[in-house]
Amino acid sequence: MIEETLRPIEADDRAFVLELNQRNVEVLSPLDPARLDALIGLADRADVVEYDGRSAGFVLTFGPGVDYDSDNYRWFSREYGPDFYYLDRIVLDEEFRRTGIGRAVYDELERRAAAYSRMALEVNLEPPNEGSLAFHRRRGYTEVGRLGGAGKTVALMTRELAGPS
């Protein structure tokens, strides 16, 4: 049986994470080893996505109340206080896109985010990331704001989630 799993980023994964981030930097923010280590230290989840035993991608998420210097994260903090769970980035290697892995990872992350009432994230509008916008809209994410300047604008999006029962 082939399955996807999330597991914490380990020292041996850092080169993979940095290289994958660099290949997709036009829709992300840059990462170097020091920045990656700092983000891992703040993150609620800093995971490698594995599929059939192979590294397929990575994900970084942050709960509320951490000292993360992202303008996007800070916007959500001001708007929602403790009631959001922030998906900073999810990156899948091109080979693993459109396979259902992304949906499965989002299912897991949204289960975690339900304790905070909503999942929050941003998607590039300039330069456009049409595939990501379409994916998030299909999952029920709506635009709640925009940030940007100097050739980059992002849609700030949330999905309201039911809390634990």
N, CA and C of each residue as an Amber inpcrd file, in Angstrom:
protein
   495
   0.8330000  -1.1850000   0.0000000   0.0000000   0.0000000   0.0000000
   0.8770000   1.2480000   0.0000000   0.5740000   2.1750000  -0.8800000
   1.2990000   3.4430000  -0.9480000   0.5680000   4.4470000  -0.0740000
   1.3190000   5.1750000   0.7670000   0.6840000   6.1720000   1.6050000
   1.6040000   7.3590000   1.8160000   0.9590000   8.4760000   2.1770000
   1.7200000   9.6700000   2.4820000   1.7910000   9.8220000   3.9950000
   2.8730000  10.3920000   4.4630000   3.0330000  10.6510000   5.8870000
   3.6840000  12.0140000   6.0610000   3.4850000  12.5830000   7.2200000
   4.1770000  13.7920000   7.6400000   5.0750000  13.4030000   8.7930000
   6.3250000  13.8160000   8.7180000   7.2530000  13.5500000   9.8140000
   8.1470000  14.7710000   9.9860000   8.6380000  15.0050000  11.1930000
   9.4640000  16.1930000  11.4340000  10.6970000  16.2490000  10.5270000
  11.0160000  17.4660000  10.0970000  12.2350000  17.6960000   9.3120000
  13.4290000  17.3510000  10.1900000  14.3320000  16.5430000   9.6470000
  15.5600000  16.1560000  10.3470000  16.7570000  16.7850000   9.6530000
  17.9180000  16.6850000  10.2590000  19.1350000  17.2910000   9.7010000
  19.3860000  16.8310000   8.2710000  19.1520000  15.5520000   7.9980000
  19.3910000  15.0230000   6.6530000  18.4080000  15.5520000   5.6140000
  17.3090000  16.1600000   6.0410000  16.2960000  16.6950000   5.1280000
  16.5600000  18.1330000   4.7100000  17.4440000  18.8200000   5.3870000
  17.6010000  20.2550000   5.1710000  17.9910000  20.6020000   3.7320000
  18.8850000  19.8600000   3.1420000  19.2930000  20.1510000   1.7540000
  18.1020000  19.9900000   0.8150000  17.2950000  18.9620000   1.0050000
  16.0980000  18.7540000   0.1840000  15.1260000  19.9170000   0.3470000
  14.8550000  20.3190000   1.5740000  13.9140000  21.4080000   1.8420000
  14.4050000  22.7060000   1.2030000  15.6670000  23.0300000   1.3940000
  16.2180000  24.2740000   0.8330000  16.1890000  24.2680000  -0.6900000
  16.5240000  23.1440000  -1.2810000  16.5370000  23.0560000  -2.7510000
  15.1190000  23.1450000  -3.3070000  14.1700000  22.4680000  -2.6790000
  12.7850000  22.5190000  -3.1420000  12.2160000  23.9280000  -2.9820000
  12.5230000  24.5700000  -1.8780000  12.0830000  25.9490000  -1.6870000
  12.6700000  26.8480000  -2.7800000  13.9460000  26.6810000  -3.0790000
  14.5930000  27.5190000  -4.0970000  13.9610000  27.3160000  -5.4760000
  13.6020000  26.0840000  -5.8050000  12.9590000  25.8260000  -7.1010000
  11.5860000  26.4890000  -7.2130000  11.0080000  26.8360000  -6.0860000
   9.6670000  27.4300000  -6.0710000   9.6620000  28.8240000  -5.4370000
  10.8260000  29.4600000  -5.3740000  10.9690000  30.7150000  -4.6290000
  10.1060000  31.8410000  -5.1930000   9.7220000  31.7690000  -6.4710000
   8.8990000  32.8470000  -7.0360000   7.5280000  32.9190000  -6.3790000
   7.0470000  31.8480000  -5.7630000   5.7590000  31.8710000  -5.0730000
   5.9190000  31.6780000  -3.5620000   7.1570000  31.7080000  -3.0950000
   7.4710000  31.5770000  -1.6730000   8.3750000  32.7320000  -1.2680000
   8.9040000  32.6570000  -0.0780000   9.9690000  33.5690000   0.3000000
  11.2620000  32.7490000   0.3880000  12.3960000  33.4130000   0.1840000
  13.6700000  32.6850000   0.1940000  13.9580000  32.0370000   1.5530000
  14.7220000  30.9610000   1.5070000  15.1990000  30.2780000   2.7090000
  16.6850000  30.0070000   2.5680000  17.4290000  30.2690000   3.6140000
  18.8060000  29.8080000   3.6950000  18.8840000  28.9330000   4.9490000
  20.0080000  28.2660000   5.1900000  20.0580000  27.3540000   6.3370000
  19.7150000  28.0120000   7.6770000  20.2000000  29.2240000   7.9130000
  19.9260000  29.8910000   9.1880000  18.4400000  30.2240000   9.3200000
  17.8290000  30.7140000   8.2470000  16.4040000  31.0540000   8.2860000
  15.5610000  29.7960000   8.4800000  15.9160000  28.7110000   7.7990000
  15.1910000  27.4610000   7.9730000  15.2550000  27.0090000   9.4260000
  16.4360000  27.0460000  10.0280000  16.5700000  26.6410000  11.4260000
  15.7240000  27.5210000  12.3410000  15.7120000  28.8320000  12.0740000
  14.9110000  29.7470000  12.8880000  13.4250000  29.4220000  12.7650000
  12.9640000  29.1640000  11.5360000  11.5510000  28.8490000  11.3340000
  11.1700000  27.5300000  11.9880000  12.0330000  26.5470000  11.8780000
  11.7680000  25.2670000  12.5310000  11.6180000  25.4600000  14.0390000
  12.4370000  26.3440000  14.5990000  12.3700000  26.6160000  16.0330000
  11.0600000  27.2590000  16.4760000  10.4120000  28.0020000  15.5770000
   9.1560000  28.6820000  15.8930000   7.9170000  27.8850000  15.4880000
   8.0790000  26.9910000  14.5370000   6.9430000  26.3160000  13.8990000
   6.2380000  25.3440000  14.8340000   4.9270000  25.2440000  14.6510000
   4.1630000  24.1900000  15.2920000   4.4710000  22.8670000  14.5890000
   4.4800000  22.9170000  13.2570000   4.8600000  21.7520000  12.4570000
   5.8850000  22.1910000  11.4360000   6.9540000  21.4520000  11.3480000
   7.9860000  21.6080000  10.3260000   8.2600000  20.1950000   9.8380000
   7.5000000  19.7900000   8.8220000   7.4580000  18.3870000   8.4140000
   7.8910000  18.1860000   6.9750000   8.4450000  17.0120000   6.7390000
   8.6520000  16.5140000   5.3850000   7.4130000  15.6930000   5.0360000
   6.9560000  15.8550000   3.8120000   5.8710000  15.0320000   3.2900000
   6.5290000  13.8460000   2.5970000   6.2280000  12.6460000   3.0630000
   6.7620000  11.4480000   2.4230000   5.6400000  10.7420000   1.6860000
   5.9950000  10.1890000   0.5400000   5.0520000   9.4150000  -0.2430000
   5.7490000   8.1520000  -0.6940000   5.2270000   7.0290000  -0.2700000
   5.8120000   5.7340000  -0.6090000   7.2970000   5.6920000  -0.2460000
   7.6280000   6.2690000   0.9140000   8.9980000   6.2370000   1.4060000
   9.9400000   7.2580000   0.7880000   9.4370000   8.1220000  -0.0820000
  10.2750000   9.1400000  -0.7420000   9.8750000  10.5270000  -0.2700000
  10.8360000  11.4170000  -0.1710000  10.5450000  12.8020000   0.1820000
   9.8320000  13.4670000  -0.9840000   8.6170000  13.9460000  -0.7170000
   7.7900000  14.5350000  -1.7660000   7.6000000  16.0320000  -1.5900000
   7.8510000  16.5510000  -0.3970000   7.6440000  17.9700000  -0.1430000
   7.8800000  18.2810000   1.3120000   7.4720000  19.5010000   1.6840000
   7.5800000  19.8960000   3.0830000   6.4950000  20.9070000   3.4140000
   6.2860000  21.0940000   4.7140000   5.2630000  22.0070000   5.2020000
   5.7570000  22.6910000   6.4740000   5.4220000  23.9800000   6.6050000
   5.6960000  24.7450000   7.8240000   4.4050000  25.4160000   8.2740000
   4.0260000  25.1970000   9.5300000   2.8330000  25.8360000  10.0870000
   3.1880000  26.4860000  11.4190000   2.3870000  27.4930000  11.7790000
   2.6160000  28.2330000  13.0150000   1.2960000  28.4370000  13.7370000
   1.3070000  28.2000000  15.0320000   0.1640000  28.5350000  15.8530000
   0.1910000  30.0210000  16.1780000  -0.8350000  30.5040000  16.8270000
  -0.8670000  31.9140000  17.1970000   0.1200000  32.2100000  18.3270000
   0.5180000  33.4800000  18.4160000   1.3030000  33.9310000  19.5550000
   2.7960000  33.7000000  19.4840000   3.3240000  33.3120000  18.3150000
   4.7730000  33.1550000  18.2140000   5.3790000  34.4330000  17.6310000
   6.6520000  34.6110000  17.8480000   7.3560000  35.8160000  17.4080000
   7.8960000  35.6200000  15.9930000   6.9800000  35.3870000  15.0630000
   7.3470000  35.1750000  13.6630000   7.2770000  36.5160000  12.9460000
   8.3250000  36.8670000  12.2060000   8.4460000  38.1970000  11.6100000
   7.7840000  38.3460000  10.2390000   6.9990000  37.4000000   9.8220000
   6.2890000  37.4760000   8.5470000   5.1900000  38.5370000   8.6120000
   5.1600000  39.4380000   7.6320000   4.0860000  40.4360000   7.5670000
   2.7180000  39.7630000   7.4650000   2.6400000  38.6770000   6.7180000
   1.3790000  37.9640000   6.5470000   0.9070000  37.3700000   7.8770000
   1.8080000  36.6980000   8.5730000   1.4820000  36.1260000   9.8760000
   1.0420000  37.2210000  10.8490000   1.7670000  38.3260000  10.8500000
   1.4240000  39.4300000  11.7600000   0.0500000  40.0080000  11.4350000
  -0.3120000  40.0630000  10.1510000  -1.6410000  40.5490000   9.7680000
  -2.7150000  39.6480000  10.3780000  -2.5450000  38.3330000  10.2200000
  -3.5160000  37.4000000  10.7850000  -3.5550000  37.5130000  12.3110000
  -2.4040000  37.7320000  12.9310000  -2.3640000  37.8980000  14.3920000
  -3.1920000  39.0980000  14.8390000  -3.0620000  40.2050000  14.1210000
  -3.8440000  41.4090000  14.4540000  -5.3430000  41.1810000  14.2270000
  -5.6720000  40.5090000  13.1450000  -7.0860000  40.2950000  12.8000000
  -7.7790000  39.2640000  13.6850000  -7.0820000  38.1820000  14.0040000
  -7.7410000  37.0340000  14.6220000  -7.2270000  36.6690000  16.0140000
  -6.2180000  37.3590000  16.5040000  -5.7010000  37.0400000  17.8340000
  -5.2950000  35.5790000  17.9280000  -5.8500000  34.8480000  18.9000000
  -5.4620000  33.4440000  19.0490000  -6.2720000  32.4780000  18.1800000
  -7.1620000  33.0200000  17.3420000  -8.1060000  32.1640000  16.6200000
  -7.7130000  31.9130000  15.1660000  -6.4860000  31.4610000  14.9600000
  -6.0590000  31.0730000  13.6210000  -4.8660000  30.1430000  13.7280000
  -4.7050000  29.3460000  12.7040000  -3.5580000  28.4460000  12.5610000
  -2.9880000  28.7520000  11.1870000  -1.7130000  29.1070000  11.1320000
  -1.1200000  29.6720000   9.9290000  -0.3030000  28.6470000   9.1460000
  -0.6930000  28.4430000   7.9070000   0.0880000  27.6130000   6.9880000
   1.0430000  28.5420000   6.2530000   2.2940000  28.5100000   6.6290000
   3.2970000  29.3900000   6.0310000   3.6650000  28.9310000   4.6320000
   3.9200000  27.6470000   4.4990000   4.2270000  27.1140000   3.1710000
   4.0590000  25.6120000   3.1510000   3.5560000  25.1710000   2.0090000
   3.5220000  23.7540000   1.6790000   4.0690000  23.6840000   0.2650000
   5.0530000  22.8390000   0.0700000   5.6940000  22.7140000  -1.2390000
   5.7920000  21.2390000  -1.5690000   5.2570000  20.8750000  -2.7160000
   5.4050000  19.5120000  -3.2150000   6.2880000  19.5350000  -4.4430000
   7.1670000  18.5580000  -4.5340000   7.9700000  18.3940000  -5.7390000
   7.0270000  18.1980000  -6.9200000   7.3870000  18.7490000  -8.0610000
   6.5410000  18.6900000  -9.2670000   6.0490000  17.2690000  -9.5600000
   6.8990000  16.2950000  -9.3520000   6.5560000  14.8990000  -9.6290000
   5.3540000  14.4080000  -8.8190000   5.1040000  15.0300000  -7.6690000
   4.0660000  14.5540000  -6.7600000   2.8100000  15.4260000  -6.7720000
   2.7750000  16.4240000  -7.6230000   1.6010000  17.2920000  -7.6840000
   0.4860000  16.6030000  -8.4590000  -0.7310000  16.9690000  -8.1160000
  -1.9380000  16.4300000  -8.7480000  -2.0570000  14.9080000  -8.5740000
  -1.6140000  14.4470000  -7.4110000  -1.7020000  13.0200000  -7.0890000
  -2.6410000  12.7550000  -5.9090000  -3.1400000  13.8250000  -5.2750000
  -3.9560000  13.6890000  -4.0800000  -3.1810000  13.8790000  -2.7930000
  -1.8550000  13.9620000  -2.8970000  -1.0470000  14.1480000  -1.6880000
  -1.3810000  15.4770000  -1.0190000  -1.4810000  16.5330000  -1.8080000
  -1.7900000  17.8470000  -1.2450000  -3.1050000  17.8370000  -0.4770000
  -4.1320000  17.2270000  -1.0430000  -5.4250000  17.1420000  -0.3480000
  -5.2870000  16.3980000   0.9740000  -4.5390000  15.3030000   0.9690000
  -4.3640000  14.5240000   2.1980000  -3.6110000  15.3250000   3.2560000
  -2.5940000  16.0640000   2.8480000  -1.8490000  16.8940000   3.8020000
  -2.7620000  17.9880000   4.3550000  -3.5230000  18.6350000   3.4860000
  -4.4500000  19.6690000   3.9540000  -5.4770000  19.0900000   4.9110000
  -5.9800000  17.8940000   4.6420000  -6.9270000  17.2650000   5.5590000
  -6.3190000  17.1720000   6.9580000  -5.0860000  16.7310000   7.0390000
  -4.4020000  16.5970000   8.3320000  -4.1780000  17.9620000   8.9840000
  -3.6990000  18.9310000   8.2180000  -3.4260000  20.2510000   8.7850000
  -4.7210000  20.9350000   9.2290000  -5.7910000  20.7580000   8.4880000
  -7.0630000  21.3680000   8.8740000  -7.6310000  20.7210000  10.1320000
  -7.3760000  19.4260000  10.3370000  -7.7730000  18.7930000  11.5940000
  -7.0650000  19.4850000  12.7630000  -5.7750000  19.7560000  12.5880000
  -5.0030000  20.4550000  13.6320000  -5.5210000  21.8810000  13.8070000
  -5.8130000  22.5540000  12.7040000  -6.2400000  23.9540000  12.7390000
  -7.6260000  24.1240000  13.3530000  -8.4440000  23.0920000  13.3470000
  -9.8140000  23.2020000  13.8770000  -9.8130000  23.6780000  15.3250000
  -8.8040000  23.3440000  16.0900000  -8.7190000  23.7900000  17.4820000
  -8.6070000  25.3130000  17.5810000  -8.2180000  25.9670000  16.4870000
  -8.0390000  27.4230000  16.4600000  -9.1390000  28.1350000  15.6670000
 -10.1420000  27.4080000  15.2140000 -11.3150000  27.9300000  14.4910000
 -11.0970000  28.1760000  13.0060000  -9.8630000  28.3890000  12.5760000
  -9.6510000  28.6590000  11.1400000  -8.1950000  28.3990000  10.7620000
  -8.0350000  28.0450000   9.4880000  -6.7030000  27.9540000   8.8950000
  -6.5190000  29.2240000   8.0800000  -5.3330000  29.7980000   8.1830000
  -5.0020000  31.0360000   7.4860000  -3.7630000  30.8020000   6.6330000
  -3.7250000  31.4610000   5.4780000  -2.6050000  31.3180000   4.5590000
  -2.6430000  32.4520000   3.5550000  -1.6490000  32.5170000   2.7070000
  -1.6730000  33.4870000   1.6150000  -1.3060000  32.7930000   0.3220000
  -1.8030000  33.3740000  -0.7830000  -1.5240000  32.8640000  -2.1180000
  -1.1530000  34.0540000  -2.9850000  -0.1200000  33.8930000  -3.7990000
   0.3220000  34.9850000  -4.6720000  -0.7340000  35.3730000  -5.6940000
  -0.9900000  36.6680000  -5.7580000  -1.7920000  37.2470000  -6.8310000
  -0.8850000  37.8590000  -7.8900000   0.2400000  38.4320000  -7.4470000
   1.2380000  39.0110000  -8.3500000   2.6180000  38.6380000  -7.8290000
   3.3890000  37.8280000  -8.5050000   2.9970000  37.0910000  -9.7050000
   1.9170000  36.0680000  -9.3690000   1.0340000  35.7950000 -10.3280000
  -0.1190000  34.9530000 -10.0240000   0.2320000  33.4790000  -9.8320000
  -0.4550000  32.8720000  -8.8970000  -0.3550000  31.4370000  -8.6740000
  -1.7740000  30.8750000  -8.8340000  -2.2170000  30.8200000 -10.0850000
  -3.5970000  30.4470000 -10.3990000  -3.9590000  29.0570000  -9.8960000
  -3.0410000  28.1140000 -10.0250000  -3.3270000  26.7540000  -9.5650000
  -3.6050000  26.7110000  -8.0690000  -2.8060000  27.4350000  -7.3000000
  -2.9920000  27.4750000  -5.8600000  -4.2860000  28.1960000  -5.4880000
  -4.5830000  29.2870000  -6.1630000  -5.8370000  29.9970000  -5.9020000
  -7.0380000  29.0860000  -6.1450000  -7.0280000  28.3740000  -7.2640000
  -8.1340000  27.4750000  -7.5940000  -8.2540000  26.3530000  -6.5550000
  -7.1220000  25.7700000  -6.1700000  -7.1110000  24.6990000  -5.1690000
  -7.7450000  25.1850000  -3.8660000  -7.3070000  26.3550000  -3.3990000
  -7.8020000  26.8560000  -2.1180000  -9.2730000  27.2470000  -2.1850000
  -9.6880000  27.8200000  -3.2810000 -11.1120000  28.1580000  -3.4140000
 -11.9720000  26.8970000  -3.3960000 -11.5120000  25.8330000  -4.0730000
 -12.2590000  24.5680000  -4.0600000 -12.3700000  24.0070000  -2.6450000
 -11.3770000  24.2480000  -1.8120000 -11.3970000  23.7460000  -0.4370000
 -12.1780000  24.6560000   0.5020000 -12.6960000  25.7730000   0.0080000
 -13.5160000  26.6410000   0.8410000 -12.7950000  27.8290000   1.4550000
 -11.6060000  28.1200000   0.9810000 -10.8780000  29.2950000   1.4750000
 -11.4080000  30.5430000   0.7800000 -11.5330000  31.6210000   1.5400000
 -11.9840000  32.8920000   0.9880000 -10.9670000  33.9760000   1.3020000
 -10.8880000  34.9450000   0.4090000  -9.9650000  36.0650000   0.5950000
 -10.5200000  36.9970000   1.6600000  -9.6670000  37.3410000   2.6260000
 -10.0580000  38.2440000   3.7130000  -9.2230000  39.5160000   3.7290000
  -8.2350000  39.6100000   2.8460000  -7.3830000  40.7930000   2.7730000
  -6.3070000  40.6050000   1.7230000  -5.5420000  41.6780000   1.5230000
  -4.4050000  41.6400000   0.5870000  -3.2460000  42.4260000   1.1780000
  -2.0550000  41.9450000   0.8930000  -0.8300000  42.6580000   1.2510000
   0.0850000  42.6370000   0.0470000   0.9310000  43.6520000  -0.0660000
   1.8990000  43.6020000  -1.1430000   2.5360000  44.9260000  -1.4580000
   3.2950000  44.8570000  -2.5310000   4.0320000  45.9970000  -3.0340000
   5.2400000  45.5180000  -3.7900000   5.8170000  46.3780000  -4.5920000
   7.0450000  46.0790000  -5.3400000   6.9490000  44.7740000  -6.1250000
   5.8440000  44.6080000  -6.8730000   5.7310000  43.4580000  -7.7650000
   5.2480000  42.1780000  -7.1300000   4.8820000  42.2230000  -5.8460000
   4.3540000  41.0210000  -5.1920000   3.1380000  41.4060000  -4.3640000
   2.0210000  40.7590000  -4.6580000   0.7910000  40.9420000  -3.8920000
   0.2490000  39.5640000  -3.5570000  -0.1990000  39.4090000  -2.3220000
  -0.7730000  38.1360000  -1.9010000  -2.2120000  38.3240000  -1.4570000
  -3.0040000  37.2950000  -1.7050000  -4.3520000  37.2150000  -1.1560000
  -4.2350000  36.5150000   0.1910000  -4.7120000  37.1540000   1.2420000
  -4.7700000  36.5540000   2.5640000  -6.0900000  35.7980000   2.6320000
  -6.0140000  34.5050000   2.9280000  -7.1940000  33.6470000   2.8430000
  -7.3670000  32.8580000   4.1310000  -8.6290000  32.5750000   4.4540000
  -8.9250000  31.7220000   5.6020000 -10.0150000  30.7230000   5.2240000
 -10.0480000  29.6790000   5.9970000 -11.1530000  28.7190000   5.9530000
 -11.6120000  28.5180000   7.3890000 -12.8760000  28.8110000   7.6270000
 -13.4570000  28.6080000   8.9460000 -13.6090000  27.1040000   9.1670000
 -13.2400000  26.6610000  10.3630000 -13.2640000  25.2360000  10.6800000
 -14.0220000  25.0080000  11.9730000 -14.6940000  23.8970000  12.0490000
 -15.4020000  23.5270000  13.2790000 -14.3660000  23.0960000  14.3040000
 -14.5420000  23.5540000  15.5300000 -13.6300000  23.1620000  16.6030000
 -13.8220000  21.7180000  16.9980000 -13.0030000  21.2400000  17.8970000
 -13.1180000  19.8410000  18.3440000 -14.4630000  19.5990000  18.9990000
 -14.9880000  18.4060000  18.7990000 -16.2980000  18.1020000  19.3970000
 -16.1660000  17.3940000  20.7150000
